[in-house]
């Protein structure tokens, strides 16, 4: 798989993980929150596998890649959460998006 495809798959899985993390925080029903946690963990593991295939592996990515990835993820997460809000979901805190994106990117050694 080429680098751009790996980056695209990484963005998609990180987006899913972050969306479900925020949804899990917004929900007050434990049985529904469990499903969000399961989906978040699954997407997170897949994202980690893609990150291991993108060089440099043990260092931060180049600055232009970091900025592009961060922007794409934030945009996609906010779009998905706004879609959920329009469908009637409540208690979704959009102010958590950038914080979670930065935390996840740091954990993957992208930042």
JOWORA-V52057 format. One record per backbone hydrogen bond with DSSP energy under -0.5 kcal/mol. CO is the residue of the C=O (numbers start at 0). NH is the residue of the N-H. Records with the same first field share a line. If there is no record, write none. Layout:
CO = NH ; NH
This chain:
1 = 5
2 = 6
3 = 7
4 = 8
5 = 9
6 = 10
7 = 11
8 = 12
9 = 13
10 = 14
11 = 15
12 = 16
13 = 17
14 = 18
15 = 19
16 = 20
17 = 21
18 = 22
19 = 23
20 = 24
21 = 25
22 = 26
27 = 29
28 = 31 ; 32
29 = 33
30 = 34
31 = 35
32 = 36
33 = 37
34 = 38
35 = 39
36 = 40
37 = 41
38 = 42
39 = 43
40 = 44
41 = 45
42 = 46
43 = 47
44 = 48
45 = 49
46 = 50
47 = 51
49 = 52
50 = 53
52 = 54
61 = 64 ; 65
62 = 66
63 = 67
64 = 68
65 = 69
66 = 70
67 = 71
68 = 72
69 = 73
70 = 74
71 = 75
72 = 76
73 = 77
74 = 78
75 = 79
76 = 80
77 = 81
78 = 82
79 = 83
80 = 84
81 = 85
82 = 86
83 = 88
84 = 87
90 = 92
91 = 93
92 = 95
93 = 96
95 = 99
96 = 100
97 = 101
98 = 102
99 = 103
100 = 104
101 = 105
102 = 106
103 = 107
104 = 109 ; 110
105 = 108
109 = 60
